[in-house]
Amino acid sequence: MPLASLLCLVVAISDGDTLTARCGDQTVKVRVAAIDAPESRQAFGQKSRQNLARLCLRQRATVQPVDTDRYGRTVAHVRCGPTDVATAQVHAGLAWVYTPYASGQPHLAPLQHQARSDGTGLWSQKRPQAPWNYRQRYA
């Protein structure tokens, strides 16, 4: 059973797929579902974070929780204003579709394919490294 959507105010951006939101009287660390953005020290990591800040920081957000990750963050579908965050980040070439968790978001794969074909964002690199591979190598 999906949890109820929360109406929140985004108060901080950690990276391109993680934000902190104030929802009523609680503060929630939210990991955007279905995507994985470059790590902060990775190529395009700061650009991805800046784009998420542009979309969401100090904006109203609708947070629809779907899970909790191993770090205790709420994994959720996030809309900042009318914008679906996962869609915007993938379309801008600033996040990968995280396939194991993207089955409910079939529109993301074609957007990633388009960004890759156009050389948008991180796809402008010769051999972009997926964040899960980067973490494995440098964590």
C-alpha positions, 0 to 999 in steps of 0.5 A: 500500500503506497504511503500518502503524499507529503507536502513539503518545503525543500530546505537543503540539497545534498547531491543530485538525487538527495534532498532534505524537506520539511514536511509539517513538523518533521524534517525528512531526508529524501532520496529521489526514486528511480535515479542515481546521480553522479557523486559529488566528486565525480564528473557532473556531480556538482552540476547535478546538485546545482540543477536539483537546487535550481528545481527544488531548493526553497520550493514546495515539493510533493514527496510520495514515499515508496521505501526506506533505503539502508541509510534510513532515507525516505526513497520517494517520487518527488515533484517540485512545483509541477516538475517531476525531479527524476524526469528532469534530472535524467532529461538534463543528462544529470542522472542515470536511470537506476534500472533495478528500481525504475520499473514503475517509471518506464518513461525514464529509459527513453529520456536517458537514451535521448540524452545519451544520443544528444551528448547532454550533460554527463553523456558528453563524456567519452566514457561516463562512469555510473555512480554505483561503479564509482562508489564501488571503486572509491568508497 
